[in-house]
Amino acid sequence: MIALLACTLLTACKDPVQTRQEPTDDSQMRGLAAIERAGCGSCHEIPGLDWPKGRLGPSLEGFDDVGLIAGELPNRPDVLAAFIRNAPEVKPGSTMPPMPLSQEEAEDIAAYLYGIDRD
């Protein structure tokens, strides 16, 4: 029983080698602009966004180090972009609404979130 629990916990951990992304400066700039247009700050506190600083959803500071998206999904760029566009479809029961974003905009937002803490 303990071995099964340990295996479950280990498989839930994020593999930083597979998910680490080094976004380009252009994609990050487009991502922040898309975040502002879509109003993501209404629900989330997002580094680099001065206002608003929503608290309905989780803070997205340090997002690249989060093990799971919405506590359940693997933290990978493709999954994040899909979740950003239509969270209820990707994770039924999600309280985040579908967002009026193109695939490219969602990918740019993902790039921004992955690059927040990049030096």
Phi and psi restraints in degrees (range 20) as a CNS / XPLOR table:
assign (resid 1 and name C) (resid 2 and name N)
       (resid 2 and name CA) (resid 2 and name C) 1.0 -65.5 20.0 2
assign (resid 2 and name N) (resid 2 and name CA)
       (resid 2 and name C) (resid 3 and name N) 1.0 -39.9 20.0 2
assign (resid 2 and name C) (resid 3 and name N)
       (resid 3 and name CA) (resid 3 and name C) 1.0 -62.8 20.0 2
assign (resid 3 and name N) (resid 3 and name CA)
       (resid 3 and name C) (resid 4 and name N) 1.0 -40.0 20.0 2
assign (resid 3 and name C) (resid 4 and name N)
       (resid 4 and name CA) (resid 4 and name C) 1.0 -63.8 20.0 2
assign (resid 4 and name N) (resid 4 and name CA)
       (resid 4 and name C) (resid 5 and name N) 1.0 -43.4 20.0 2
assign (resid 4 and name C) (resid 5 and name N)
       (resid 5 and name CA) (resid 5 and name C) 1.0 -62.8 20.0 2
assign (resid 5 and name N) (resid 5 and name CA)
       (resid 5 and name C) (resid 6 and name N) 1.0 -43.0 20.0 2
assign (resid 5 and name C) (resid 6 and name N)
       (resid 6 and name CA) (resid 6 and name C) 1.0 -62.8 20.0 2
assign (resid 6 and name N) (resid 6 and name CA)
       (resid 6 and name C) (resid 7 and name N) 1.0 -42.1 20.0 2
assign (resid 6 and name C) (resid 7 and name N)
       (resid 7 and name CA) (resid 7 and name C) 1.0 -64.1 20.0 2
assign (resid 7 and name N) (resid 7 and name CA)
       (resid 7 and name C) (resid 8 and name N) 1.0 -40.4 20.0 2
assign (resid 7 and name C) (resid 8 and name N)
       (resid 8 and name CA) (resid 8 and name C) 1.0 -62.6 20.0 2
assign (resid 8 and name N) (resid 8 and name CA)
       (resid 8 and name C) (resid 9 and name N) 1.0 -44.4 20.0 2
assign (resid 8 and name C) (resid 9 and name N)
       (resid 9 and name CA) (resid 9 and name C) 1.0 -65.7 20.0 2
assign (resid 9 and name N) (resid 9 and name CA)
       (resid 9 and name C) (resid 10 and name N) 1.0 -39.3 20.0 2
assign (resid 9 and name C) (resid 10 and name N)
       (resid 10 and name CA) (resid 10 and name C) 1.0 -67.4 20.0 2
assign (resid 10 and name N) (resid 10 and name CA)
       (resid 10 and name C) (resid 11 and name N) 1.0 -36.5 20.0 2
assign (resid 10 and name C) (resid 11 and name N)
       (resid 11 and name CA) (resid 11 and name C) 1.0 -74.3 20.0 2
assign (resid 11 and name N) (resid 11 and name CA)
       (resid 11 and name C) (resid 12 and name N) 1.0 -18.2 20.0 2
assign (resid 11 and name C) (resid 12 and name N)
       (resid 12 and name CA) (resid 12 and name C) 1.0 -82.2 20.0 2
assign (resid 12 and name N) (resid 12 and name CA)
       (resid 12 and name C) (resid 13 and name N) 1.0 -13.9 20.0 2
assign (resid 12 and name C) (resid 13 and name N)
       (resid 13 and name CA) (resid 13 and name C) 1.0 -72.9 20.0 2
assign (resid 13 and name N) (resid 13 and name CA)
       (resid 13 and name C) (resid 14 and name N) 1.0 148.6 20.0 2
assign (resid 13 and name C) (resid 14 and name N)
       (resid 14 and name CA) (resid 14 and name C) 1.0 -79.9 20.0 2
assign (resid 14 and name N) (resid 14 and name CA)
       (resid 14 and name C) (resid 15 and name N) 1.0 134.0 20.0 2
assign (resid 14 and name C) (resid 15 and name N)
       (resid 15 and name CA) (resid 15 and name C) 1.0 -91.2 20.0 2
assign (resid 15 and name N) (resid 15 and name CA)
       (resid 15 and name C) (resid 16 and name N) 1.0 104.0 20.0 2
assign (resid 15 and name C) (resid 16 and name N)
       (resid 16 and name CA) (resid 16 and name C) 1.0 -63.6 20.0 2
assign (resid 16 and name N) (resid 16 and name CA)
       (resid 16 and name C) (resid 17 and name N) 1.0 -26.2 20.0 2
assign (resid 16 and name C) (resid 17 and name N)
       (resid 17 and name CA) (resid 17 and name C) 1.0 -67.4 20.0 2
assign (resid 17 and name N) (resid 17 and name CA)
       (resid 17 and name C) (resid 18 and name N) 1.0 -41.7 20.0 2
assign (resid 17 and name C) (resid 18 and name N)
       (resid 18 and name CA) (resid 18 and name C) 1.0 -77.3 20.0 2
assign (resid 18 and name N) (resid 18 and name CA)
       (resid 18 and name C) (resid 19 and name N) 1.0 -25.7 20.0 2
assign (resid 18 and name C) (resid 19 and name N)
       (resid 19 and name CA) (resid 19 and name C) 1.0 -109.0 20.0 2
assign (resid 19 and name N) (resid 19 and name CA)
       (resid 19 and name C) (resid 20 and name N) 1.0 -14.6 20.0 2
assign (resid 19 and name C) (resid 20 and name N)
       (resid 20 and name CA) (resid 20 and name C) 1.0 -62.2 20.0 2
assign (resid 20 and name N) (resid 20 and name CA)
       (resid 20 and name C) (resid 21 and name N) 1.0 132.8 20.0 2
assign (resid 20 and name C) (resid 21 and name N)
       (resid 21 and name CA) (resid 21 and name C) 1.0 -131.3 20.0 2
assign (resid 21 and name N) (resid 21 and name CA)
       (resid 21 and name C) (resid 22 and name N) 1.0 137.2 20.0 2
assign (resid 21 and name C) (resid 22 and name N)
       (resid 22 and name CA) (resid 22 and name C) 1.0 -108.1 20.0 2
assign (resid 22 and name N) (resid 22 and name CA)
       (resid 22 and name C) (resid 23 and name N) 1.0 91.4 20.0 2
assign (resid 22 and name C) (resid 23 and name N)
       (resid 23 and name CA) (resid 23 and name C) 1.0 -69.3 20.0 2
assign (resid 23 and name N) (resid 23 and name CA)
       (resid 23 and name C) (resid 24 and name N) 1.0 153.3 20.0 2
assign (resid 23 and name C) (resid 24 and name N)
       (resid 24 and name CA) (resid 24 and name C) 1.0 -78.0 20.0 2
assign (resid 24 and name N) (resid 24 and name CA)
       (resid 24 and name C) (resid 25 and name N) 1.0 157.7 20.0 2
assign (resid 24 and name C) (resid 25 and name N)
       (resid 25 and name CA) (resid 25 and name C) 1.0 -61.2 20.0 2
assign (resid 25 and name N) (resid 25 and name CA)
       (resid 25 and name C) (resid 26 and name N) 1.0 -38.3 20.0 2
assign (resid 25 and name C) (resid 26 and name N)
       (resid 26 and name CA) (resid 26 and name C) 1.0 -62.6 20.0 2
assign (resid 26 and name N) (resid 26 and name CA)
       (resid 26 and name C) (resid 27 and name N) 1.0 -45.8 20.0 2
assign (resid 26 and name C) (resid 27 and name N)
       (resid 27 and name CA) (resid 27 and name C) 1.0 -65.8 20.0 2
assign (resid 27 and name N) (resid 27 and name CA)
       (resid 27 and name C) (resid 28 and name N) 1.0 -34.8 20.0 2
assign (resid 27 and name C) (resid 28 and name N)
       (resid 28 and name CA) (resid 28 and name C) 1.0 -66.5 20.0 2
assign (resid 28 and name N) (resid 28 and name CA)
       (resid 28 and name C) (resid 29 and name N) 1.0 -42.2 20.0 2
assign (resid 28 and name C) (resid 29 and name N)
       (resid 29 and name CA) (resid 29 and name C) 1.0 -64.1 20.0 2
assign (resid 29 and name N) (resid 29 and name CA)
       (resid 29 and name C) (resid 30 and name N) 1.0 -43.3 20.0 2
assign (resid 29 and name C) (resid 30 and name N)
       (resid 30 and name CA) (resid 30 and name C) 1.0 -64.5 20.0 2
assign (resid 30 and name N) (resid 30 and name CA)
       (resid 30 and name C) (resid 31 and name N) 1.0 -37.2 20.0 2
assign (resid 30 and name C) (resid 31 and name N)
       (resid 31 and name CA) (resid 31 and name C) 1.0 -63.7 20.0 2
assign (resid 31 and name N) (resid 31 and name CA)
       (resid 31 and name C) (resid 32 and name N) 1.0 -44.5 20.0 2
assign (resid 31 and name C) (resid 32 and name N)
       (resid 32 and name CA) (resid 32 and name C) 1.0 -64.7 20.0 2
assign (resid 32 and name N) (resid 32 and name CA)
       (resid 32 and name C) (resid 33 and name N) 1.0 -40.0 20.0 2
assign (resid 32 and name C) (resid 33 and name N)
       (resid 33 and name CA) (resid 33 and name C) 1.0 -62.8 20.0 2
assign (resid 33 and name N) (resid 33 and name CA)
       (resid 33 and name C) (resid 34 and name N) 1.0 -40.8 20.0 2
assign (resid 33 and name C) (resid 34 and name N)
       (resid 34 and name CA) (resid 34 and name C) 1.0 -66.9 20.0 2
assign (resid 34 and name N) (resid 34 and name CA)
       (resid 34 and name C) (resid 35 and name N) 1.0 -37.8 20.0 2
assign (resid 34 and name C) (resid 35 and name N)
       (resid 35 and name CA) (resid 35 and name C) 1.0 -60.2 20.0 2
assign (resid 35 and name N) (resid 35 and name CA)
       (resid 35 and name C) (resid 36 and name N) 1.0 -44.3 20.0 2
assign (resid 35 and name C) (resid 36 and name N)
       (resid 36 and name CA) (resid 36 and name C) 1.0 -65.5 20.0 2
assign (resid 36 and name N) (resid 36 and name CA)
       (resid 36 and name C) (resid 37 and name N) 1.0 -45.4 20.0 2
assign (resid 36 and name C) (resid 37 and name N)
       (resid 37 and name CA) (resid 37 and name C) 1.0 -63.5 20.0 2
assign (resid 37 and name N) (resid 37 and name CA)
       (resid 37 and name C) (resid 38 and name N) 1.0 -41.6 20.0 2
assign (resid 37 and name C) (resid 38 and name N)
       (resid 38 and name CA) (resid 38 and name C) 1.0 -78.2 20.0 2
assign (resid 38 and name N) (resid 38 and name CA)
       (resid 38 and name C) (resid 39 and name N) 1.0 -14.3 20.0 2
assign (resid 38 and name C) (resid 39 and name N)
       (resid 39 and name CA) (resid 39 and name C) 1.0 78.4 20.0 2
assign (resid 39 and name N) (resid 39 and name CA)
       (resid 39 and name C) (resid 40 and name N) 1.0 27.9 20.0 2
assign (resid 39 and name C) (resid 40 and name N)
       (resid 40 and name CA) (resid 40 and name C) 1.0 -59.0 20.0 2
assign (resid 40 and name N) (resid 40 and name CA)
       (resid 40 and name C) (resid 41 and name N) 1.0 -29.9 20.0 2
assign (resid 40 and name C) (resid 41 and name N)
       (resid 41 and name CA) (resid 41 and name C) 1.0 -69.1 20.0 2
assign (resid 41 and name N) (resid 41 and name CA)
       (resid 41 and name C) (resid 42 and name N) 1.0 -11.0 20.0 2
assign (resid 41 and name C) (resid 42 and name N)
       (resid 42 and name CA) (resid 42 and name C) 1.0 -65.3 20.0 2
assign (resid 42 and name N) (resid 42 and name CA)
       (resid 42 and name C) (resid 43 and name N) 1.0 -29.6 20.0 2
assign (resid 42 and name C) (resid 43 and name N)
       (resid 43 and name CA) (resid 43 and name C) 1.0 -114.1 20.0 2
assign (resid 43 and name N) (resid 43 and name CA)
       (resid 43 and name C) (resid 44 and name N) 1.0 -23.3 20.0 2
assign (resid 43 and name C) (resid 44 and name N)
       (resid 44 and name CA) (resid 44 and name C) 1.0 -122.0 20.0 2
assign (resid 44 and name N) (resid 44 and name CA)
       (resid 44 and name C) (resid 45 and name N) 1.0 143.9 20.0 2
assign (resid 44 and name C) (resid 45 and name N)
       (resid 45 and name CA) (resid 45 and name C) 1.0 -84.0 20.0 2
assign (resid 45 and name N) (resid 45 and name CA)
       (resid 45 and name C) (resid 46 and name N) 1.0 121.9 20.0 2
assign (resid 45 and name C) (resid 46 and name N)
       (resid 46 and name CA) (resid 46 and name C) 1.0 -127.0 20.0 2
assign (resid 46 and name N) (resid 46 and name CA)
       (resid 46 and name C) (resid 47 and name N) 1.0 118.6 20.0 2
assign (resid 46 and name C) (resid 47 and name N)
       (resid 47 and name CA) (resid 47 and name C) 1.0 -56.0 20.0 2
assign (resid 47 and name N) (resid 47 and name CA)
       (resid 47 and name C) (resid 48 and name N) 1.0 137.0 20.0 2
assign (resid 47 and name C) (resid 48 and name N)
       (resid 48 and name CA) (resid 48 and name C) 1.0 93.7 20.0 2
assign (resid 48 and name N) (resid 48 and name CA)
       (resid 48 and name C) (resid 49 and name N) 1.0 -12.6 20.0 2
assign (resid 48 and name C) (resid 49 and name N)
       (resid 49 and name CA) (resid 49 and name C) 1.0 -107.4 20.0 2
assign (resid 49 and name N) (resid 49 and name CA)
       (resid 49 and name C) (resid 50 and name N) 1.0 113.4 20.0 2
assign (resid 49 and name C) (resid 50 and name N)
       (resid 50 and name CA) (resid 50 and name C) 1.0 -72.8 20.0 2
assign (resid 50 and name N) (resid 50 and name CA)
       (resid 50 and name C) (resid 51 and name N) 1.0 -36.0 20.0 2
assign (resid 50 and name C) (resid 51 and name N)
       (resid 51 and name CA) (resid 51 and name C) 1.0 -157.4 20.0 2
assign (resid 51 and name N) (resid 51 and name CA)
       (resid 51 and name C) (resid 52 and name N) 1.0 144.1 20.0 2
assign (resid 51 and name C) (resid 52 and name N)
       (resid 52 and name CA) (resid 52 and name C) 1.0 -77.9 20.0 2
assign (resid 52 and name N) (resid 52 and name CA)
       (resid 52 and name C) (resid 53 and name N) 1.0 170.3 20.0 2
assign (resid 52 and name C) (resid 53 and name N)
       (resid 53 and name CA) (resid 53 and name C) 1.0 -125.0 20.0 2
assign (resid 53 and name N) (resid 53 and name CA)
       (resid 53 and name C) (resid 54 and name N) 1.0 78.2 20.0 2
assign (resid 53 and name C) (resid 54 and name N)
       (resid 54 and name CA) (resid 54 and name C) 1.0 -65.7 20.0 2
assign (resid 54 and name N) (resid 54 and name CA)
       (resid 54 and name C) (resid 55 and name N) 1.0 155.8 20.0 2
assign (resid 54 and name C) (resid 55 and name N)
       (resid 55 and name CA) (resid 55 and name C) 1.0 -128.6 20.0 2
assign (resid 55 and name N) (resid 55 and name CA)
       (resid 55 and name C) (resid 56 and name N) 1.0 6.9 20.0 2
assign (resid 55 and name C) (resid 56 and name N)
       (resid 56 and name CA) (resid 56 and name C) 1.0 -68.8 20.0 2
assign (resid 56 and name N) (resid 56 and name CA)
       (resid 56 and name C) (resid 57 and name N) 1.0 -43.1 20.0 2
assign (resid 56 and name C) (resid 57 and name N)
       (resid 57 and name CA) (resid 57 and name C) 1.0 -100.4 20.0 2
assign (resid 57 and name N) (resid 57 and name CA)
       (resid 57 and name C) (resid 58 and name N) 1.0 176.5 20.0 2
assign (resid 57 and name C) (resid 58 and name N)
       (resid 58 and name CA) (resid 58 and name C) 1.0 -71.5 20.0 2
assign (resid 58 and name N) (resid 58 and name CA)
       (resid 58 and name C) (resid 59 and name N) 1.0 155.7 20.0 2
assign (resid 58 and name C) (resid 59 and name N)
       (resid 59 and name CA) (resid 59 and name C) 1.0 -64.8 20.0 2
assign (resid 59 and name N) (resid 59 and name CA)
       (resid 59 and name C) (resid 60 and name N) 1.0 143.0 20.0 2
assign (resid 59 and name C) (resid 60 and name N)
       (resid 60 and name CA) (resid 60 and name C) 1.0 -103.0 20.0 2
assign (resid 60 and name N) (resid 60 and name CA)
       (resid 60 and name C) (resid 61 and name N) 1.0 13.0 20.0 2
assign (resid 60 and name C) (resid 61 and name N)
       (resid 61 and name CA) (resid 61 and name C) 1.0 -65.6 20.0 2
assign (resid 61 and name N) (resid 61 and name CA)
       (resid 61 and name C) (resid 62 and name N) 1.0 134.9 20.0 2
assign (resid 61 and name C) (resid 62 and name N)
       (resid 62 and name CA) (resid 62 and name C) 1.0 68.3 20.0 2
assign (resid 62 and name N) (resid 62 and name CA)
       (resid 62 and name C) (resid 63 and name N) 1.0 26.3 20.0 2
assign (resid 62 and name C) (resid 63 and name N)
       (resid 63 and name CA) (resid 63 and name C) 1.0 -57.2 20.0 2
assign (resid 63 and name N) (resid 63 and name CA)
       (resid 63 and name C) (resid 64 and name N) 1.0 -35.6 20.0 2
assign (resid 63 and name C) (resid 64 and name N)
       (resid 64 and name CA) (resid 64 and name C) 1.0 -59.9 20.0 2
assign (resid 64 and name N) (resid 64 and name CA)
       (resid 64 and name C) (resid 65 and name N) 1.0 -23.9 20.0 2
assign (resid 64 and name C) (resid 65 and name N)
       (resid 65 and name CA) (resid 65 and name C) 1.0 -93.7 20.0 2
assign (resid 65 and name N) (resid 65 and name CA)
       (resid 65 and name C) (resid 66 and name N) 1.0 0.0 20.0 2
assign (resid 65 and name C) (resid 66 and name N)
       (resid 66 and name CA) (resid 66 and name C) 1.0 -73.8 20.0 2
assign (resid 66 and name N) (resid 66 and name CA)
       (resid 66 and name C) (resid 67 and name N) 1.0 131.9 20.0 2
assign (resid 66 and name C) (resid 67 and name N)
       (resid 67 and name CA) (resid 67 and name C) 1.0 -70.8 20.0 2
assign (resid 67 and name N) (resid 67 and name CA)
       (resid 67 and name C) (resid 68 and name N) 1.0 -41.7 20.0 2
assign (resid 67 and name C) (resid 68 and name N)
       (resid 68 and name CA) (resid 68 and name C) 1.0 -131.6 20.0 2
assign (resid 68 and name N) (resid 68 and name CA)
       (resid 68 and name C) (resid 69 and name N) 1.0 142.0 20.0 2
assign (resid 68 and name C) (resid 69 and name N)
       (resid 69 and name CA) (resid 69 and name C) 1.0 -81.2 20.0 2
assign (resid 69 and name N) (resid 69 and name CA)
       (resid 69 and name C) (resid 70 and name N) 1.0 129.6 20.0 2
assign (resid 69 and name C) (resid 70 and name N)
       (resid 70 and name CA) (resid 70 and name C) 1.0 54.5 20.0 2
assign (resid 70 and name N) (resid 70 and name CA)
       (resid 70 and name C) (resid 71 and name N) 1.0 30.4 20.0 2
assign (resid 70 and name C) (resid 71 and name N)
       (resid 71 and name CA) (resid 71 and name C) 1.0 69.8 20.0 2
assign (resid 71 and name N) (resid 71 and name CA)
       (resid 71 and name C) (resid 72 and name N) 1.0 7.9 20.0 2
assign (resid 71 and name C) (resid 72 and name N)
       (resid 72 and name CA) (resid 72 and name C) 1.0 -145.3 20.0 2
assign (resid 72 and name N) (resid 72 and name CA)
       (resid 72 and name C) (resid 73 and name N) 1.0 -30.8 20.0 2
assign (resid 72 and name C) (resid 73 and name N)
       (resid 73 and name CA) (resid 73 and name C) 1.0 -98.9 20.0 2
assign (resid 73 and name N) (resid 73 and name CA)
       (resid 73 and name C) (resid 74 and name N) 1.0 145.7 20.0 2
assign (resid 73 and name C) (resid 74 and name N)
       (resid 74 and name CA) (resid 74 and name C) 1.0 -62.4 20.0 2
assign (resid 74 and name N) (resid 74 and name CA)
       (resid 74 and name C) (resid 75 and name N) 1.0 137.8 20.0 2
assign (resid 74 and name C) (resid 75 and name N)
       (resid 75 and name CA) (resid 75 and name C) 1.0 -83.6 20.0 2
assign (resid 75 and name N) (resid 75 and name CA)
       (resid 75 and name C) (resid 76 and name N) 1.0 85.4 20.0 2
assign (resid 75 and name C) (resid 76 and name N)
       (resid 76 and name CA) (resid 76 and name C) 1.0 -128.7 20.0 2
assign (resid 76 and name N) (resid 76 and name CA)
       (resid 76 and name C) (resid 77 and name N) 1.0 151.3 20.0 2
assign (resid 76 and name C) (resid 77 and name N)
       (resid 77 and name CA) (resid 77 and name C) 1.0 -55.3 20.0 2
assign (resid 77 and name N) (resid 77 and name CA)
       (resid 77 and name C) (resid 78 and name N) 1.0 -42.2 20.0 2
assign (resid 77 and name C) (resid 78 and name N)
       (resid 78 and name CA) (resid 78 and name C) 1.0 -66.6 20.0 2
assign (resid 78 and name N) (resid 78 and name CA)
       (resid 78 and name C) (resid 79 and name N) 1.0 -40.0 20.0 2
assign (resid 78 and name C) (resid 79 and name N)
       (resid 79 and name CA) (resid 79 and name C) 1.0 -68.4 20.0 2
assign (resid 79 and name N) (resid 79 and name CA)
       (resid 79 and name C) (resid 80 and name N) 1.0 -42.1 20.0 2
assign (resid 79 and name C) (resid 80 and name N)
       (resid 80 and name CA) (resid 80 and name C) 1.0 -62.4 20.0 2
assign (resid 80 and name N) (resid 80 and name CA)
       (resid 80 and name C) (resid 81 and name N) 1.0 -45.5 20.0 2
assign (resid 80 and name C) (resid 81 and name N)
       (resid 81 and name CA) (resid 81 and name C) 1.0 -60.5 20.0 2
assign (resid 81 and name N) (resid 81 and name CA)
       (resid 81 and name C) (resid 82 and name N) 1.0 -43.0 20.0 2
assign (resid 81 and name C) (resid 82 and name N)
       (resid 82 and name CA) (resid 82 and name C) 1.0 -63.8 20.0 2
assign (resid 82 and name N) (resid 82 and name CA)
       (resid 82 and name C) (resid 83 and name N) 1.0 -42.1 20.0 2
assign (resid 82 and name C) (resid 83 and name N)
       (resid 83 and name CA) (resid 83 and name C) 1.0 -64.1 20.0 2
assign (resid 83 and name N) (resid 83 and name CA)
       (resid 83 and name C) (resid 84 and name N) 1.0 -41.7 20.0 2
assign (resid 83 and name C) (resid 84 and name N)
       (resid 84 and name CA) (resid 84 and name C) 1.0 -60.5 20.0 2
assign (resid 84 and name N) (resid 84 and name CA)
       (resid 84 and name C) (resid 85 and name N) 1.0 -42.3 20.0 2
assign (resid 84 and name C) (resid 85 and name N)
       (resid 85 and name CA) (resid 85 and name C) 1.0 -71.5 20.0 2
assign (resid 85 and name N) (resid 85 and name CA)
       (resid 85 and name C) (resid 86 and name N) 1.0 -43.0 20.0 2
assign (resid 85 and name C) (resid 86 and name N)
       (resid 86 and name CA) (resid 86 and name C) 1.0 -151.7 20.0 2
assign (resid 86 and name N) (resid 86 and name CA)
       (resid 86 and name C) (resid 87 and name N) 1.0 75.6 20.0 2
assign (resid 86 and name C) (resid 87 and name N)
       (resid 87 and name CA) (resid 87 and name C) 1.0 -56.4 20.0 2
assign (resid 87 and name N) (resid 87 and name CA)
       (resid 87 and name C) (resid 88 and name N) 1.0 -43.6 20.0 2
assign (resid 87 and name C) (resid 88 and name N)
       (resid 88 and name CA) (resid 88 and name C) 1.0 -63.7 20.0 2
assign (resid 88 and name N) (resid 88 and name CA)
       (resid 88 and name C) (resid 89 and name N) 1.0 -27.9 20.0 2
assign (resid 88 and name C) (resid 89 and name N)
       (resid 89 and name CA) (resid 89 and name C) 1.0 -75.6 20.0 2
assign (resid 89 and name N) (resid 89 and name CA)
       (resid 89 and name C) (resid 90 and name N) 1.0 -38.8 20.0 2
assign (resid 89 and name C) (resid 90 and name N)
       (resid 90 and name CA) (resid 90 and name C) 1.0 -77.0 20.0 2
assign (resid 90 and name N) (resid 90 and name CA)
       (resid 90 and name C) (resid 91 and name N) 1.0 -38.0 20.0 2
assign (resid 90 and name C) (resid 91 and name N)
       (resid 91 and name CA) (resid 91 and name C) 1.0 -133.4 20.0 2
assign (resid 91 and name N) (resid 91 and name CA)
       (resid 91 and name C) (resid 92 and name N) 1.0 90.7 20.0 2
assign (resid 91 and name C) (resid 92 and name N)
       (resid 92 and name CA) (resid 92 and name C) 1.0 -51.3 20.0 2
assign (resid 92 and name N) (resid 92 and name CA)
       (resid 92 and name C) (resid 93 and name N) 1.0 136.0 20.0 2
assign (resid 92 and name C) (resid 93 and name N)
       (resid 93 and name CA) (resid 93 and name C) 1.0 93.8 20.0 2
assign (resid 93 and name N) (resid 93 and name CA)
       (resid 93 and name C) (resid 94 and name N) 1.0 -4.5 20.0 2
assign (resid 93 and name C) (resid 94 and name N)
       (resid 94 and name CA) (resid 94 and name C) 1.0 -62.7 20.0 2
assign (resid 94 and name N) (resid 94 and name CA)
       (resid 94 and name C) (resid 95 and name N) 1.0 142.0 20.0 2
assign (resid 94 and name C) (resid 95 and name N)
       (resid 95 and name CA) (resid 95 and name C) 1.0 -87.8 20.0 2
assign (resid 95 and name N) (resid 95 and name CA)
       (resid 95 and name C) (resid 96 and name N) 1.0 -9.0 20.0 2
assign (resid 95 and name C) (resid 96 and name N)
       (resid 96 and name CA) (resid 96 and name C) 1.0 -75.8 20.0 2
assign (resid 96 and name N) (resid 96 and name CA)
       (resid 96 and name C) (resid 97 and name N) 1.0 128.7 20.0 2
assign (resid 96 and name C) (resid 97 and name N)
       (resid 97 and name CA) (resid 97 and name C) 1.0 -77.6 20.0 2
assign (resid 97 and name N) (resid 97 and name CA)
       (resid 97 and name C) (resid 98 and name N) 1.0 161.5 20.0 2
assign (resid 97 and name C) (resid 98 and name N)
       (resid 98 and name CA) (resid 98 and name C) 1.0 -60.3 20.0 2
assign (resid 98 and name N) (resid 98 and name CA)
       (resid 98 and name C) (resid 99 and name N) 1.0 142.7 20.0 2
assign (resid 98 and name C) (resid 99 and name N)
       (resid 99 and name CA) (resid 99 and name C) 1.0 -109.4 20.0 2
assign (resid 99 and name N) (resid 99 and name CA)
       (resid 99 and name C) (resid 100 and name N) 1.0 142.8 20.0 2
assign (resid 99 and name C) (resid 100 and name N)
       (resid 100 and name CA) (resid 100 and name C) 1.0 -79.3 20.0 2
assign (resid 100 and name N) (resid 100 and name CA)
       (resid 100 and name C) (resid 101 and name N) 1.0 71.3 20.0 2
assign (resid 100 and name C) (resid 101 and name N)
       (resid 101 and name CA) (resid 101 and name C) 1.0 -129.2 20.0 2
assign (resid 101 and name N) (resid 101 and name CA)
       (resid 101 and name C) (resid 102 and name N) 1.0 147.3 20.0 2
assign (resid 101 and name C) (resid 102 and name N)
       (resid 102 and name CA) (resid 102 and name C) 1.0 -77.9 20.0 2
assign (resid 102 and name N) (resid 102 and name CA)
       (resid 102 and name C) (resid 103 and name N) 1.0 167.4 20.0 2
assign (resid 102 and name C) (resid 103 and name N)
       (resid 103 and name CA) (resid 103 and name C) 1.0 -59.8 20.0 2
assign (resid 103 and name N) (resid 103 and name CA)
       (resid 103 and name C) (resid 104 and name N) 1.0 -43.2 20.0 2
assign (resid 103 and name C) (resid 104 and name N)
       (resid 104 and name CA) (resid 104 and name C) 1.0 -62.8 20.0 2
assign (resid 104 and name N) (resid 104 and name CA)
       (resid 104 and name C) (resid 105 and name N) 1.0 -41.4 20.0 2
assign (resid 104 and name C) (resid 105 and name N)
       (resid 105 and name CA) (resid 105 and name C) 1.0 -63.3 20.0 2
assign (resid 105 and name N) (resid 105 and name CA)
       (resid 105 and name C) (resid 106 and name N) 1.0 -42.1 20.0 2
assign (resid 105 and name C) (resid 106 and name N)
       (resid 106 and name CA) (resid 106 and name C) 1.0 -63.9 20.0 2
assign (resid 106 and name N) (resid 106 and name CA)
       (resid 106 and name C) (resid 107 and name N) 1.0 -38.9 20.0 2
assign (resid 106 and name C) (resid 107 and name N)
       (resid 107 and name CA) (resid 107 and name C) 1.0 -66.2 20.0 2
assign (resid 107 and name N) (resid 107 and name CA)
       (resid 107 and name C) (resid 108 and name N) 1.0 -38.1 20.0 2
assign (resid 107 and name C) (resid 108 and name N)
       (resid 108 and name CA) (resid 108 and name C) 1.0 -67.7 20.0 2
assign (resid 108 and name N) (resid 108 and name CA)
       (resid 108 and name C) (resid 109 and name N) 1.0 -38.1 20.0 2
assign (resid 108 and name C) (resid 109 and name N)
       (resid 109 and name CA) (resid 109 and name C) 1.0 -64.7 20.0 2
assign (resid 109 and name N) (resid 109 and name CA)
       (resid 109 and name C) (resid 110 and name N) 1.0 -42.6 20.0 2
assign (resid 109 and name C) (resid 110 and name N)
       (resid 110 and name CA) (resid 110 and name C) 1.0 -59.6 20.0 2
assign (resid 110 and name N) (resid 110 and name CA)
       (resid 110 and name C) (resid 111 and name N) 1.0 -44.0 20.0 2
assign (resid 110 and name C) (resid 111 and name N)
       (resid 111 and name CA) (resid 111 and name C) 1.0 -60.6 20.0 2
assign (resid 111 and name N) (resid 111 and name CA)
       (resid 111 and name C) (resid 112 and name N) 1.0 -39.9 20.0 2
assign (resid 111 and name C) (resid 112 and name N)
       (resid 112 and name CA) (resid 112 and name C) 1.0 -63.0 20.0 2
assign (resid 112 and name N) (resid 112 and name CA)
       (resid 112 and name C) (resid 113 and name N) 1.0 -47.1 20.0 2
assign (resid 112 and name C) (resid 113 and name N)
       (resid 113 and name CA) (resid 113 and name C) 1.0 -64.0 20.0 2
assign (resid 113 and name N) (resid 113 and name CA)
       (resid 113 and name C) (resid 114 and name N) 1.0 -38.7 20.0 2
assign (resid 113 and name C) (resid 114 and name N)
       (resid 114 and name CA) (resid 114 and name C) 1.0 -71.1 20.0 2
assign (resid 114 and name N) (resid 114 and name CA)
       (resid 114 and name C) (resid 115 and name N) 1.0 -23.7 20.0 2
assign (resid 114 and name C) (resid 115 and name N)
       (resid 115 and name CA) (resid 115 and name C) 1.0 -99.6 20.0 2
assign (resid 115 and name N) (resid 115 and name CA)
       (resid 115 and name C) (resid 116 and name N) 1.0 3.7 20.0 2
assign (resid 115 and name C) (resid 116 and name N)
       (resid 116 and name CA) (resid 116 and name C) 1.0 -54.3 20.0 2
assign (resid 116 and name N) (resid 116 and name CA)
       (resid 116 and name C) (resid 117 and name N) 1.0 -46.9 20.0 2
assign (resid 116 and name C) (resid 117 and name N)
       (resid 117 and name CA) (resid 117 and name C) 1.0 -94.3 20.0 2
assign (resid 117 and name N) (resid 117 and name CA)
       (resid 117 and name C) (resid 118 and name N) 1.0 8.6 20.0 2
assign (resid 117 and name C) (resid 118 and name N)
       (resid 118 and name CA) (resid 118 and name C) 1.0 -71.5 20.0 2
assign (resid 118 and name N) (resid 118 and name CA)
       (resid 118 and name C) (resid 119 and name N) 1.0 137.0 20.0 2
